[in-house]
Amino acid sequence: MTQKKGRNLQRVRIFFQILFTFLFFFLLISAGRTGSESFTFTDTFFYFDPLLLILNVIATHTLTTIFLLSLIPVFLTLVFGRFFCGWVCPFGAINQFFSWIFKKSKKKKEPVDKRFLKVKYIILLLVITLSLMGTHIGGWLDPFALLTRSTTAVVNPSVNHMVENSLKGGAKDTGIVAKGIKPAYNFARENILTVKQRGYGQSVLIGLIFFLLLFLNLYKRRFFCNYLCPLGALYGIIAKFGFFNLKTNSKCTSCKACSKNCTYNGSPFEDFQKSECLSCFNCVDDCKFDAIDVGFQLPKKEHRTRIDIGRRKIAGTIVSGLFIGSLPRISPQVRSRIHRFVRPPGSVSEKEFLEKCIRCGECMQVCPTNFLQPALFEAGVDGIWTPVANPQTGYCEYECHKCTKVCPTNAIQKLTLEEKKQFKMGIAVVDRNRCYTYADGYNCAVCEEHCPVPDKAIRFREVDTWNFEGQLVKVKQIYVVPDLCIGCGICENVCPRLDAPGIVNTAEEEQREAEY
């Protein structure tokens, strides 16, 4: 192939990288923007992820039919090699961009580090073994789940804060500056910014991991893609048996220019590895002598890349996975029948939820009130970054069912708005030591006024009681009607008490455990 054709293919690849990255963020951001209902396709990328197909089938013993779409890139990988990582994956494109930023102009040729390249295959084997034990942690490192979670918990809130604070002040000014800023602010307010500034409990941890992965490109180009990504490892195994192949011809002068920008430091001249080649065509573009041929041939055994992890490492990984996968199942949180966290409306039973949830954060992104938060250890070790409800940061909007429509794995089942309004997440319980109508002896109706249930799940009863001044007075004390309460958490969220709420949302009588 000529250098000109290689350069044209390289430009086409960059175009597709930008296109798919823009599409990914457009769908994700549009799901959480102010008053938006255009979020139907936010989970599209997940359905083309064969790793999630495998892990969910193993963990749940069921097949979600729409995930069969992931067989399309699998088939294309057999033909074009590991193109998905180099042409489609948004997180791969971001890592490529940071690798380009951190590129050292006088960097010496580095040999292929086969020891590090093996790590992602060990990680793939580990997450598959863990899924056999019902522990689904594939979403921790799956590129789509990782990027969605990081964008939801870190990038979006940070950008929202910066845009709001930088443009809002200028939009209020008068003069030439305001004329330019005000339209930009209005556009951002209508199309990008959220109703209120969001915040997430694990944003610091999630952000540190995300930016660490990006800055590791300073050490090795496309570090995550080459050494950690389990989806990349899966595509590498498939590409090993594919038809795509690169090799040098008689024009080769052994100058090794083709290895200059290779994503894994190999080249068609030496150290070519089909399992690691991203079909980026950087090598063709760098070769001035047109010495690289791009071909398609039957995957003969002698042409296959050898992925030699080692039998001992394979056995050790499987044993470790089985052992690690059993630890969460013997933790006190799992063995106890009591738990204090509340799941989103439409959630399946806890055991099935942990098997299905990929910790992507889609439900948190679309939640308009910031009600859903990533868990730390509330639901045990294997519940890290799964969504839990936090009435201190928001509440479940009665006229909203976005979170039930975007979950790619059906850990949160799809509900109509009417079904969601009837779904019982839990029950509110009055804390008589803190509620003003009990502890202080004076009337307060804030929680009752905000209760969205048509028949009002929070009501009053008039009693004689001693107030905080020691006087006997008549007070309308609040109480909760359990059969009407759906556990939306708005009562706890709006409670005017500042030290701690006088009414709390609990998981008592949650519908998801009663149904399964």
Secondary structure by P-SEA (a helix, b strand, c coil): ccaaaaaaaaaaaaaaaaaaaaaaaaaaaaaccccccccccccccccccaaaaaaaaaaccccccccccaaaaaaaaaaccccccccccaaaaaaaaaaaaacccccccccccccccaaaaaaaaaaaaaaaacccccccccaaaaaaaaaaccaaaaaaaaaaaacccccccccaaaaaaaaaaaaaaaccccccbbbbcaaaaaaaaaaaaaaccccccccccccccaaaaaaaaaaaacccccccccccccccccccccccccccccccccccccccccccccccccccccccccccccccccccccaaaaaaaaaaaaaaaacccccccccccccccccccccccaaaaaaccccccccccccccccbbbbcccccccccccbbbbccccccccccccccccccccccccccaaaaaacccbbbbbccccccccccccccccccccccccccccbbbbbbbbcccccccccbbbbbcccccccccccccccccccccccccccccccccccc
